[in-house]
Amino acid sequence: MSRSEIRDKVKKYTQKTSVIFWISILNLISFIIILFKNDLTYTLGFASNILIHGLIFKTNLNIFTKYLLSFIFSLIFDIVFLILAFNVRKGKLKPLVITFIIYCIDTLIMFFIPRNLYLLNEKSSIYNILTPYAVHFVVIGYLIYLLIFYNNIVKASAFNKNNNKK
């Protein structure tokens, strides 16, 4: 594989990493919708945020403090994922692996969130309940794809270096 082909693969890889940016954007959109709907039935964000929001909303704090704390936690998760996304885009493996691990843990958390923390109301549908699971599994699948793609680039690059030495 030539250097230009490897460069093209790296360019494609960095374009494909935008999904990590979208994870943060969906989490922020989820928080904004939660803010205006005053419940957690729209949950395309991180499951850990759903858990934290649910726990905060079950407290006796005033409503402003509840939303402020929820916003701060959402912002922390978004900032962490944006930092990871920028580093993954630079072609670093460690942030991609960290992103994958965090997202897998977040998916596991989803299975252990007590249903009463979702603040589900009578209008909740199967869509509200299943969509977060579907989104998490699709993202995990895509992160696995990125790990494999990255591995292929590294192998191609190593192969190219070995052939140039001969």
C-alpha positions in Angstrom: 0.0 0.0 0.0 1.4 3.4 -1.0 1.8 6.3 1.3 -0.9 8.2 -0.5 -3.3 5.3 0.0 -2.5 5.2 3.7 -3.0 9.0 3.8 -6.4 8.6 2.2 -7.3 5.9 4.7 -6.2 8.2 7.6 -8.3 11.0 6.1 -11.4 8.7 5.8 -10.7 7.6 9.4 -10.7 11.2 10.7 -13.9 11.9 8.8 -15.6 8.8 10.3 -14.7 9.9 13.9 -17.4 12.7 13.8 -19.8 10.2 15.5 -18.0 11.0 18.7 -18.9 14.7 18.3 -22.5 13.7 17.6 -22.6 11.7 20.9 -21.9 15.0 22.7 -24.3 17.0 20.6 -27.1 14.4 21.2 -26.4 14.5 24.9 -26.7 18.3 25.0 -29.9 18.3 22.9 -31.3 15.6 25.2 -30.6 17.9 28.2 -32.3 20.9 26.5 -35.4 18.8 25.7 -35.5 17.5 29.3 -35.3 21.2 30.4 -38.3 22.2 28.4 -40.4 19.0 28.9 -39.6 18.7 32.6 -39.2 14.9 32.4 -36.7 12.4 31.2 -38.8 10.7 28.5 -36.5 12.0 25.7 -33.3 10.2 26.5 -30.8 10.1 23.6 -28.1 11.3 25.9 -25.8 9.4 28.2 -27.4 6.8 30.5 -25.2 8.1 33.3 -26.7 11.5 32.7 -30.2 10.1 32.9 -29.3 8.4 36.2 -27.8 11.6 37.6 -30.7 13.8 36.4 -33.2 11.3 37.9 -31.4 11.3 41.2 -31.2 15.1 41.2 -34.9 15.5 40.4 -35.8 13.1 43.3 -34.1 15.5 45.8 -35.8 18.3 47.8 -33.7 21.0 46.1 -35.4 23.9 44.4 -36.1 23.5 40.7 -33.4 26.0 39.7 -30.8 24.1 41.6 -31.9 20.8 40.1 -31.6 22.2 36.5 -28.3 23.9 37.3 -26.8 20.7 38.7 -28.2 18.6 35.8 -26.7 21.1 33.3 -23.3 21.0 35.0 -23.2 17.2 34.9 -24.3 17.2 31.2 -21.7 19.8 30.4 -19.0 17.7 32.1 -19.9 14.7 30.0 -20.0 16.7 26.9 -16.6 18.4 27.5 -15.0 15.0 28.2 -16.4 13.5 25.0 -15.4 16.6 22.9 -11.9 16.4 24.3 -11.8 12.7 23.4 -13.3 13.4 20.0 -10.6 16.0 19.1 -7.9 13.6 20.2 -9.4 10.7 18.2 -9.6 12.9 15.2 -5.8 13.5 15.5 -5.4 9.8 14.9 -4.7 8.7 18.5 -5.8 5.2 19.5 -5.9 5.7 23.3 -8.7 8.3 23.2 -10.7 6.0 20.9 -10.3 3.1 23.3 -11.3 5.3 26.3 -14.3 6.5 24.3 -15.3 2.9 23.6 -14.9 1.8 27.2 -16.8 4.8 28.6 -19.6 4.3 26.2 -19.8 0.6 27.0 -20.0 1.4 30.7 -22.7 4.0 30.0 -24.7 1.4 28.1 -24.4 -1.0 31.0 -25.6 1.7 33.3 -28.7 2.0 31.2 -29.8 -1.5 32.1 -29.5 -0.7 35.8 -31.4 2.6 36.0 -34.5 2.2 38.1 -37.5 2.9 35.9 -38.8 5.4 38.4 -35.7 7.6 37.8 -36.8 8.0 34.1 -39.8 10.1 35.4 -41.9 8.2 32.8 -45.4 9.5 32.4 -48.5 8.1 30.8 -47.5 9.5 27.5 -44.3 7.4 27.4 -44.3 5.0 24.6 -42.2 2.0 23.6 -40.2 4.4 21.4 -39.1 6.4 24.5 -38.0 3.3 26.2 -36.3 1.4 23.3 -34.7 4.3 21.4 -31.8 4.9 23.9 -30.9 1.2 23.8 -30.9 1.2 20.0 -28.8 4.4 19.8 -26.3 3.0 22.3 -25.9 -0.3 20.5 -25.5 1.4 17.1 -22.9 3.8 18.5 -21.0 0.8 20.1 -21.1 -1.0 16.8 -19.7 2.1 15.0 -17.0 2.5 17.6 -16.0 -1.1 17.1 -15.9 -0.4 13.3 -13.6 2.6 14.0 -11.3 0.4 16.2 -11.0 -2.2 13.4 -10.5 0.6 10.7 -7.8 2.1 12.9 -6.1 -1.3 13.3 -6.2 -1.8 9.5 -4.5 1.6 9.0 -1.8 0.7 11.5 -1.2 -2.7 9.8 -1.1 -1.1 6.3 1.4 1.5 7.6 3.6 -1.2 9.2 3.5 -3.3 6.1 4.5 -0.3 4.0 7.4 0.5 6.3 8.6 -3.1 6.1 8.5 -3.1 2.3 10.3 0.2 2.1 13.2 -1.1 4.2 13.8 -4.0 1.8 
